[in-house]
Amino acid sequence: MKPGYKQVKRMTAFMRLNHWVVAFSMIGAVLTGLYIGHPYYQSMIAEPAVVKYVMAWNRWIHFMIAIIFDVSSIVIAYLYFFSRFEKPYKKILPTGQNIKEFFEVLLNLITLNRRKNFDSTHSDSFNTVFFLMFHLLLAWLLLTGLQLYVHGLASGESSIGAWWPWMLHLATDWTVPVSTWMVGTTSPTPSIMDVRTVHHMTMWIVLAWVAFHIYYQVWRTIFWKEGDIGIVVSGTKFVKEEA
């Protein structure tokens, strides 16, 4: 450790584990989801009879990953309010202090660190709101994805009973008219194709979010010189001690 710096804990072991589970799951979800929408490696399969099994495996893996995301989202939602380490919801409340900090961090980014009037020791309002956007996008992906899944159960039955499709319809049918409204379809009848379109578009928004997230972590590491990039590995960063 450099003289004049102190080590600060920013993520627990569970938080780091959850981060990497989400990261690798997202890679798998994107790869399988793209194949479901457009079988991009189907031409490499020699036997046509095998193609349907490849699609089935892609759908199964995609669904399993969605379950992982579901569990992760529930855990994150719980920790937002009841974590003993930190409670992120306090940073997204529209208080005067949080609003001021949000814009100070934004100005710090825009001015390339020429202005830094906030404490970067702990998570700031800008980053917390930014991650809240990610979790909301992920929730929307999950809901639209489950609607697409239950739409395929046309019989109203599943291997575990009729209660499962019924519950999914109850929880996600509202995404159909909302998706139609978002797409701007002129047809008076909501279409499942609009859900597919919005689900696909949301994936690209999430990938754009990920690209900026990685860029911003590298940016902060370079400009702040506090080792932010190592938080997801060691759980700690280094900040200058006050004189």
N, C-alpha and C positions, 0 to 999 in steps of 0.2 A: 504494500500500500504506500502511495506517495505521501510524504510529509505534508501536513495541512489538510488532509482529506479524512473523512470518516465513512465507514461502510454502513449503509442503510438497507434494511430488509424491505423489499418491495413485493415479493410474491412468495407464498408458501409452497411447499413441495406439491400439494394437491393442485394448487392453481397452475403451477408449471406443467404438471401432468395433464391437466384438463386442456391447457393451451395446445399442447402437441397432439393430443387425441383429436381435437377439433381441426387442427392444421392438416394432419394426414388423412383424416376422414373427408375433409373437403376436397383434397386431391382425388381421392377415390370416387367421391360423388360427382365431381366434374367429368372425370374420364368416363364413368359408366353412364352418366346422364347424357353426355354428348353422343355416345353410341346409341342410346335408346332413341334419341331424336333423329339421328342420322348415322346409321351403321358404317362408320368410317373405315373399319378394318374387315368388313365382311368379304371384300374381294380377295383377301388373303387366305380365306378358308377354302380348301380344295373341294370338300364334300358339301354339296348344297343341303343335304339332309342334316348336317351338323349346325347349320346357321341358326335354326330355331332354338337349339339348346344354348348357343352362345348368347342369344338375346335373352333367354330365360335366366341364365346365370348373371348377366348384366343387371337385369331387373331385380333379381334376388339380392345381389350385392348392394345395389343402390338403395333398396328398401332397408336392409340391415344397417347401412350407414345412417339412414334417416332415423332409425330407432336410437342409434348412438347420439345423434344430434338432439333428439327429443329429450333423452335422459340428461345430456349435458345442459340443455336449455333450462330444464326444471331446476337442476342444481345451481346454475348461475343465477336464476331468478330468486332462489332461496337465499343465496349468499349476498345478493344485492341488499337485502334488508337485515339479515340475521348473522352475517359473518362476524366472528370474534376478532378477526385480523383487521378488517376495514369494512365500512359500509358505503359502497359506491353511490347509493341513492342520495346521500347527503351532498354529493358534488353536482348532481343534476337538478337539485332544487333551484328555482329561479330567485335566489336571494341576491341582494346587492353585491355581496362579496364574491359569489360564484360568477355572476355576470361580468363583474370587473375582471376577475381572473381569466375568464374565457377569452375576452377580447385582448387582454395583455399577452396571453400565450399566442393568440392569432397574430398579433402585431410582431411578436418575437419571431414567428415563422416568416412573415412577410418581409421584415427588415433584416433577415439573415442574422439574427442574434445581436443586432446593434442596440436593441432595447429589450431589457429583461427585468421587469418589475414584478416578479412573482417568485415564490419559493418552489423550486423544482425537486425538492427532496422527496415529496410524495406525489401521488397521482393528482393531476390538475383537472379542472372542469372541462377544458377543451378535449383532452384525451378521453375522459369519462363519457362525454356526450358522443364523441366519435365512436366509441365502442358500443354505446347504447344503440346507435344507428345500425351497427353490424348485427346486434342481437335481434333487432326488430326485422331487419331484412331476412335473417336466418329463420325467424318465426314465420314470416310470410312464405318463404320457400317451403317450409315444412307443411304448412296448411294447404298451399296449392298442390304440393306433391301428394299429400294424402287424399286430396280431392280427385286427382288423376288416378290414384291407386284404386279408390273405392268405385270410381266410374267403371273400371274394368271388371268389377264384381257385379255384372249385370243381373245375375240371378238373385241377388240379395242374400246369398249364402256365402260362407267361408268355411275353412277347415276347422275353425273353432266355434262355429255357430253363427246365427243370424244377428246376434247382438252386436258383433264387431262392425259389420257394414252399417248397421243402423246408427251406431254411435258416431262413426266417421261422417256419415251423411249429416247428422245433427250438428257436428262440430265444424264442418267445412263446406257445406252446400252454399253458404253465403258468399264464398269466394268466387262463384261463377258469375253472378251479376256484377260484383265489384270488378272482376277482371274485364268483363265486357265494357264496363264504364271506363276503365283505365285505357283499354285499347282503342276505344272510340268507335266500336262497331255500330253501324247504322241499323243493323237487324234488330227488330223488337224482341226477339227471342235470345236470351243468353246462351252462349255456346261453350262447350267444354274446350274447344279449340282456342278460345280466348284465354282460358286458364293455362293451356300449354304455352301460349305465346308469352304471357306474363311471367310464368315460371322460368322460361328460358331467358327473358330479358333481365329478370332479377338476378339470375346467375351471373350475368355479365357485370351488373352493378356491384355484386359482391366481389367479383374478381378485381374490379377497379378499386374497391375499398381495400382489398388485400395489397394491391400494388402500392397504394399510397401509404398504407400502414408500414410496410417494409421500408419504403423510402423515408418515412418520417422517423422511424427508429434509427436508421443509419444517419440521417440528418442531425438528430439530437445527439448522437454519439460523437459526431464530428465537431459540432458547434459548441455543445455544452461541456464536452470532455468529462463526462461523468459515468461513462461505461453503461449507458442505457441498453445497448444491444445485448449485453450479457444477462439482463434481468431474467429472461425466459430460460436461462441455463442454470445460473447460480442462485437466482432469486434476490440478488442484491445489486446495488449500484454504489457509486462513491460521489460524495458531495464535499465541497470545501467547508472546512470548519470556520465558524465565525470567530473573528479576532477578539 
